[in-house]
Amino acid sequence: MITIKVNEMAEKEEKKKRIHGFAGTLAKQMAPLNDNEKFKHIFKDTAVKVLINATDGKYAALIAIDKGVLTVSDVKNSPKENISKKAVGWDGRIMMSTSLFMDMGMGKLSTGGAVKKVLTRKIKIKGVKNVLLLLKIFDLGDEEAESSS
């Protein structure tokens, strides 16, 4: 009986660690970077948190880099206070609709188009310097995917 309870508690803890929605997708794509020596070297002295919020989803993704280790966690994005800088402690934030994220990821949105979306507030960015770190991370992720194919 005692072992069953221990197993049940372990299963409940495992379920709590599941990352939801958009954050879960990002976590799966970015997980291999923790084994990438180039990534570890570039970000060995970095401690930054960037919030990526797909505004039409239920969860935002918090990407944290701490001394070359990348973690992704989910943050429920309603009420709005859940994703505030004070509540989450992000250094940079980017917010847009899921379809815009998909367009950017698939290369359908040009740089000029992205700038236009920023100017019209369809893409909202705070802490641009830290958000730009994501470009480096995604480039390394692309290199990782190409080398494994």
NUFI-63904 format. One record per residue: residue number from 1; x, y, z of N, C-alpha, C, CB in turn. Coordinates in steps of 0.05 Angstrom, whole numbers, plus 5000, padded with zeros to 4 digits. Glycine has a CB too. Layout:
<sites>
k n_u n_v n_w ca_u ca_v ca_w c_u c_v c_w cb_u cb_v cb_w
NUM X Y Z X Y Z X Y Z X Y Z .
...
</sites>
This chain:
<sites>
k n_u n_v n_w ca_u ca_v ca_w c_u c_v c_w cb_u cb_v cb_w
1 5016 4976 5000 5000 5000 5000 5017 5025 5000 4982 5000 5024 .
2 5038 5026 5016 5055 5049 5017 5069 5055 4991 5076 5046 5040 .
3 5078 5034 4978 5092 5038 4952 5073 5049 4931 5104 5012 4943 .
4 5048 5041 4932 5028 5051 4913 5025 5081 4917 5001 5036 4916 .
5 5023 5090 4942 5020 5118 4948 5044 5134 4938 5016 5123 4977 .
6 5068 5123 4942 5092 5137 4933 5091 5139 4902 5117 5121 4942 .
7 5084 5118 4888 5082 5118 4859 5061 5138 4850 5076 5090 4848 .
8 5039 5139 4864 5017 5158 4856 5027 5187 4860 4992 5153 4874 .
9 5042 5192 4881 5052 5219 4886 5073 5226 4864 5064 5222 4914 .
10 5089 5207 4857 5109 5212 4836 5096 5218 4809 5128 5188 4833 .
11 5074 5203 4803 5059 5208 4778 5047 5236 4778 5038 5187 4774 .
12 5036 5245 4801 5024 5271 4803 5045 5293 4799 5010 5275 4830 .
13 5069 5289 4810 5090 5308 4807 5098 5310 4778 5114 5301 4824 .
14 5099 5287 4764 5107 5286 4736 5087 5302 4719 5108 5257 4725 .
15 5061 5299 4725 5040 5313 4711 5042 5343 4714 5012 5303 4719 .
16 5050 5352 4738 5053 5380 4743 5075 5393 4726 5059 5385 4773 .
17 5095 5377 4719 5118 5388 4704 5112 5391 4675 5142 5370 4708 .
18 5089 5381 4665 5082 5383 4637 5079 5413 4629 5056 5368 4631 .
19 5092 5420 4607 5091 5448 4597 5068 5450 4577 5118 5457 4585 .
20 5051 5469 4580 5026 5472 4565 5029 5489 4540 5004 5482 4582 .
21 5013 5484 4520 5009 5502 4497 5034 5509 4482 4996 5526 4506 .
22 5035 5534 4475 5057 5546 4459 5084 5541 4472 5052 5576 4454 .
23 5085 5543 4499 5109 5539 4513 5119 5510 4510 5105 5545 4543 .
24 5101 5491 4510 5108 5463 4506 5121 5458 4479 5084 5446 4509 .
25 5110 5471 4458 5121 5468 4432 5150 5480 4431 5103 5482 4411 .
26 5153 5503 4442 5180 5516 4443 5199 5499 4459 5178 5544 4454 .
27 5190 5488 4481 5208 5472 4498 5219 5448 4483 5193 5463 4524 .
28 5202 5435 4468 5210 5411 4452 5230 5419 4431 5186 5398 4440 .
29 5226 5442 4418 5244 5450 4397 5271 5460 4408 5231 5472 4381 .
30 5271 5471 4432 5295 5483 4442 5311 5465 4461 5288 5508 4457 .
31 5300 5443 4469 5313 5424 4488 5340 5415 4478 5295 5400 4492 .
32 5344 5409 4452 5371 5400 4443 5393 5421 4447 5370 5392 4414 .
33 5386 5446 4450 5407 5467 4454 5423 5463 4479 5394 5494 4454 .
34 5411 5450 4499 5426 5446 4524 5449 5426 4521 5407 5436 4546 .
35 5449 5411 4499 5471 5393 4493 5490 5405 4472 5460 5366 4482 .
36 5484 5429 4463 5500 5441 4442 5523 5457 4455 5483 5460 4424 .
37 5548 5449 4450 5571 5462 4462 5574 5491 4453 5597 5446 4454 .
38 5567 5497 4428 5569 5524 4418 5550 5542 4434 5562 5525 4388 .
39 5525 5532 4439 5506 5547 4454 5516 5552 4483 5479 5532 4455 .
40 5527 5531 4495 5537 5534 4523 5560 5554 4524 5547 5506 4533 .
41 5577 5554 4504 5600 5573 4503 5590 5602 4500 5619 5565 4481 .
42 5572 5606 4481 5562 5633 4475 5547 5645 4499 5544 5633 4450 .
43 5532 5629 4513 5515 5639 4534 5525 5632 4562 5487 5629 4531 .
44 5550 5625 4565 5561 5617 4591 5560 5638 4612 5590 5608 4587 .
45 5560 5663 4605 5559 5685 4624 5532 5700 4624 5582 5705 4620 .
46 5512 5688 4612 5487 5701 4608 5466 5692 4628 5476 5697 4580 .
47 5451 5711 4639 5428 5705 4656 5406 5724 4647 5435 5709 4687 .
48 5387 5713 4632 5365 5730 4621 5340 5713 4619 5374 5741 4593 .
49 5317 5727 4621 5291 5715 4618 5275 5731 4597 5275 5713 4645 .
50 5265 5716 4577 5249 5729 4556 5221 5716 4555 5263 5728 4528 .
51 5201 5732 4556 5173 5722 4555 5163 5724 4527 5155 5738 4574 .
52 5153 5702 4516 5141 5702 4490 5112 5696 4494 5155 5681 4471 .
53 5095 5715 4487 5066 5712 4492 5051 5711 4465 5056 5734 4510 .
54 5039 5689 4459 5020 5687 4437 4993 5696 4449 5018 5657 4425 .
55 4985 5721 4442 4963 5734 4456 4937 5720 4454 4960 5761 4445 .
56 4933 5703 4434 4908 5689 4431 4909 5661 4443 4900 5687 4402 .
57 4930 5654 4457 4933 5628 4470 4928 5630 4500 4960 5616 4465 .
58 4928 5607 4513 4923 5607 4542 4949 5610 4558 4909 5582 4551 .
59 4972 5603 4546 4997 5603 4560 5019 5619 4545 5007 5575 4565 .
60 5035 5633 4559 5059 5646 4548 5083 5628 4554 5063 5675 4560 .
61 5104 5632 4540 5129 5617 4544 5150 5635 4557 5140 5604 4518 .
62 5162 5626 4578 5183 5641 4591 5209 5626 4586 5178 5644 4622 .
63 5226 5638 4569 5252 5625 4562 5273 5637 4581 5259 5630 4532 .
64 5286 5621 4596 5306 5630 4615 5333 5617 4607 5299 5623 4644 .
65 5353 5634 4606 5380 5625 4601 5396 5632 4626 5393 5637 4575 .
66 5408 5613 4638 5424 5617 4662 5450 5602 4659 5409 5609 4688 .
67 5471 5617 4653 5499 5606 4650 5500 5583 4631 5509 5598 4678 .
68 5488 5586 4608 5490 5566 4587 5469 5544 4589 5516 5554 4587 .
69 5450 5546 4607 5429 5526 4609 5402 5540 4602 5428 5514 4638 .
70 5388 5529 4583 5363 5540 4574 5340 5524 4585 5362 5541 4543 .
71 5320 5538 4597 5296 5526 4606 5272 5541 4595 5295 5524 4637 .
72 5251 5527 4590 5226 5539 4580 5204 5531 4599 5219 5530 4551 .
73 5189 5550 4609 5166 5544 4626 5142 5559 4616 5172 5552 4656 .
74 5118 5549 4624 5094 5562 4616 5083 5581 4637 5072 5541 4608 .
75 5070 5602 4629 5058 5621 4647 5030 5626 4636 5075 5648 4649 .
76 5010 5622 4653 4982 5627 4644 4980 5657 4639 4962 5617 4666 .
77 4970 5664 4616 4970 5693 4609 4944 5708 4615 4976 5696 4580 .
78 4927 5696 4631 4904 5712 4641 4901 5705 4670 4878 5705 4624 .
79 4896 5725 4687 4894 5753 4681 4921 5765 4673 4883 5768 4705 .
80 4920 5789 4662 4944 5802 4651 4967 5805 4672 4936 5829 4641 .
81 4960 5806 4697 4980 5809 4718 4998 5785 4720 4966 5814 4745 .
82 4990 5762 4710 5006 5737 4711 5032 5740 4694 4990 5714 4701 .
83 5030 5757 4673 5053 5759 4655 5068 5786 4658 5044 5756 4626 .
84 5062 5800 4680 5075 5826 4684 5104 5821 4692 5061 5842 4707 .
85 5120 5842 4688 5149 5840 4694 5153 5834 4724 5163 5867 4686 .
86 5136 5846 4740 5138 5842 4769 5132 5813 4777 5119 5861 4784 .
87 5112 5801 4764 5104 5774 4771 5123 5753 4761 5076 5768 4761 .
88 5133 5756 4736 5149 5736 4723 5179 5742 4724 5141 5733 4694 .
89 5186 5767 4724 5214 5775 4726 5228 5774 4699 5228 5758 4745 .
90 5214 5779 4677 5227 5778 4651 5244 5802 4646 5205 5775 4629 .
91 5264 5798 4629 5281 5820 4620 5273 5831 4593 5310 5811 4620 .
92 5259 5815 4578 5249 5823 4552 5223 5809 4546 5270 5817 4529 .
93 5206 5821 4530 5180 5809 4524 5172 5815 4495 5158 5820 4543 .
94 5161 5795 4482 5150 5798 4455 5122 5786 4455 5168 5785 4433 .
95 5103 5802 4445 5075 5793 4444 5064 5797 4416 5058 5809 4465 .
96 5050 5776 4407 5036 5777 4381 5017 5753 4379 5056 5777 4357 .
97 5001 5752 4358 4983 5730 4355 4998 5705 4346 4961 5737 4334 .
98 4986 5682 4351 4998 5657 4343 5003 5656 4313 4980 5633 4351 .
99 4985 5666 4297 4988 5665 4268 5013 5682 4259 4963 5676 4254 .
100 5018 5704 4273 5042 5720 4266 5067 5705 4274 5041 5747 4281 .
101 5067 5691 4297 5090 5674 4305 5095 5653 4284 5085 5661 4332 .
102 5074 5641 4274 5076 5620 4254 5087 5631 4228 5049 5606 4249 .
103 5077 5655 4220 5087 5668 4196 5117 5674 4198 5072 5694 4190 .
104 5125 5684 4221 5154 5690 4226 5171 5664 4225 5158 5704 4253 .
105 5161 5644 4238 5175 5618 4239 5178 5605 4212 5161 5600 4258 .
106 5159 5609 4195 5159 5596 4168 5172 5615 4147 5131 5588 4160 .
107 5180 5638 4156 5193 5657 4137 5174 5672 4119 5212 5642 4120 .
108 5149 5672 4126 5129 5686 4109 5128 5716 4115 5101 5675 4114 .
109 5140 5724 4138 5139 5752 4146 5167 5764 4143 5129 5756 4176 .
110 5170 5783 4125 5196 5795 4119 5204 5814 4142 5196 5810 4093 .
111 5229 5823 4142 5238 5842 4163 5222 5867 4161 5268 5848 4159 .
112 5217 5877 4137 5201 5901 4133 5173 5897 4142 5201 5910 4103 .
113 5162 5874 4137 5135 5868 4146 5133 5867 4177 5125 5841 4135 .
114 5154 5856 4189 5155 5855 4218 5157 5883 4230 5179 5838 4228 .
115 5173 5900 4218 5176 5928 4228 5149 5942 4226 5197 5943 4212 .
116 5135 5937 4204 5108 5949 4200 5089 5940 4222 5097 5942 4172 .
117 5091 5914 4229 5074 5903 4250 5080 5915 4277 5076 5872 4251 .
118 5106 5920 4282 5114 5933 4307 5103 5961 4308 5145 5933 4310 .
119 5105 5976 4286 5095 6003 4285 5065 6005 4289 5103 6017 4259 .
120 5051 5985 4279 5022 5985 4282 5013 5971 4308 5009 5971 4258 .
121 5032 5963 4324 5027 5951 4351 5014 5923 4349 5010 5969 4367 .
122 5017 5909 4326 5008 5882 4324 5029 5863 4336 5003 5874 4295 .
123 5054 5873 4337 5076 5860 4352 5085 5880 4373 5099 5851 4332 .
124 5085 5871 4398 5094 5889 4419 5119 5878 4432 5072 5892 4441 .
125 5139 5895 4434 5165 5887 4444 5174 5905 4467 5187 5887 4422 .
126 5184 5894 4488 5196 5908 4510 5223 5895 4515 5178 5908 4537 .
127 5243 5911 4520 5270 5900 4525 5282 5889 4499 5270 5879 4546 .
128 5283 5905 4478 5291 5896 4452 5318 5881 4452 5293 5920 4433 .
129 5337 5891 4467 5364 5879 4468 5362 5849 4477 5382 5894 4488 .
130 5345 5844 4497 5342 5817 4506 5326 5799 4488 5329 5817 4534 .
131 5306 5812 4475 5290 5797 4455 5307 5789 4431 5266 5814 4446 .
132 5326 5806 4424 5344 5799 4401 5362 5775 4407 5361 5823 4395 .
133 5366 5769 4432 5381 5744 4439 5366 5719 4428 5384 5741 4470 .
134 5340 5722 4425 5324 5699 4414 5333 5693 4386 5295 5706 4415 .
135 5341 5713 4370 5350 5708 4343 5375 5690 4343 5356 5735 4329 .
136 5394 5696 4361 5417 5679 4364 5410 5651 4371 5437 5691 4385 .
137 5391 5649 4390 5383 5622 4400 5369 5607 4377 5363 5625 4424 .
138 5351 5620 4363 5337 5606 4341 5357 5598 4319 5315 5624 4330 .
139 5377 5615 4313 5397 5608 4293 5413 5584 4302 5417 5632 4289 .
140 5420 5582 4327 5434 5558 4337 5416 5534 4336 5444 5563 4366 .
141 5390 5538 4341 5371 5516 4339 5368 5506 4311 5343 5525 4349 .
142 5369 5524 4291 5368 5517 4263 5393 5501 4255 5365 5542 4245 .
143 5416 5510 4265 5441 5496 4259 5440 5467 4271 5465 5511 4271 .
144 5429 5465 4295 5426 5440 4308 5408 5421 4292 5415 5443 4337 .
145 5386 5431 4283 5367 5415 4267 5380 5406 4241 5341 5430 4262 .
146 5395 5424 4227 5407 5417 4202 5429 5396 4206 5419 5442 4189 .
147 5444 5398 4227 5466 5379 4232 5455 5351 4239 5485 5389 4253 .
148 5432 5350 4251 5420 5324 4259 5405 5311 4236 5401 5327 4283 .
149 5400 5325 4214 5385 5313 4192 5404 5299 4173 5370 5335 4176 .
</sites>
